[in-house]
Amino acid sequence: SLKNLTVTTDIKKLQWDLLDLKSDVILSNFLLKPIFILNYMIQNETLKNAEYGINGVQYLTNYAINLVTFYDGVNNLVLQKGPNEVMYTELLKNADSLFWEANQNIKESLENFEKIKKLWDKNLELLFESKLKQLKLLQKYTDIFYTNKTLISNMLWDEKKRTYLVIFQNSDEIRPTGGFMGSVGLVQLYKWRIINFEKKDIYALEWLIKETFDEKPPVWLESITKNFTLRDANYFLDIKQSSDKIKSFIDRTQYNIDGIVYINQNIILDFLKNFWWVYFDTVKREVNADNFSMIMSTLVESKVSKTHTLATPKQVLFDFIDLYGKELKNKAKYSEYIHC
């Protein structure tokens, strides 16, 4: 079973393989128990290694089963409710006993493997030492996670709601932080769950800022514009300096933000390449990785969706994102999206 065990995205198969391995280890331990007991008198090093090895695999299998069980539960919940409707920090709290057990199992597994003495084959010994290093690293990260789980929950917005400014940068228009800030989103998070997401054109957001046009731009920018505005605030190469400047503008609105996230809009191209194109009724054709940039640039610049003074030409982009987001949600391949 150990030889046939492989990492796979098929969680059900992985669960069955792990259970088969656990059964084999328990059976091996049962059959060899009399020999292991006898070995306490004869003290044979090979038999000792076998006992430590079987115990180590057994604890390691229990560790893997715990984590896969947790992942499977979260995955099923996400598929049922959708990724935006799950309070993940509550899941972490409810799974506290499972993580405690997993942490104990990985420690016991490592303790047993470290008791194994010199092996009879040099290549096997080098392989064992390599795997032991990986196991030590795994145990270290598991222990860090478990001992700091409360802190992690707080970092995942478990205690209070937080608002972040998400900046969608268009890399076709070069700017120091990655592209022109054509549109932004204000996302509110609570318990690792998105509870509100508001999309805005950068120009529409500027209208909310008082005295925006009274600020003098930096030296190298003043040759292009007489005013320093939000749209140009990512002017600085230092990401912190640009972020501080952006926040100074946002602070003049009714929005209070706790942080800033930069996203290159071309991430949509990655999804269109790796997953599906979508039929966009606005242009009466499919939008794919090859034509996305051209279609969106043409529609935004021609202001096809700007029907009145307060409307935004970026609405066509927002409409497409909503449409494509629904398509991705309907496909529900969340584990695959993470690797995109």
Summary of the structure (lengths in Angstrom):
residues: 340
radius of gyration: 27.7
end to end distance: 31.6
largest distance: 91.4
contacts: 936
relative contact order: 0.08
helix: 58%
strand: 12%
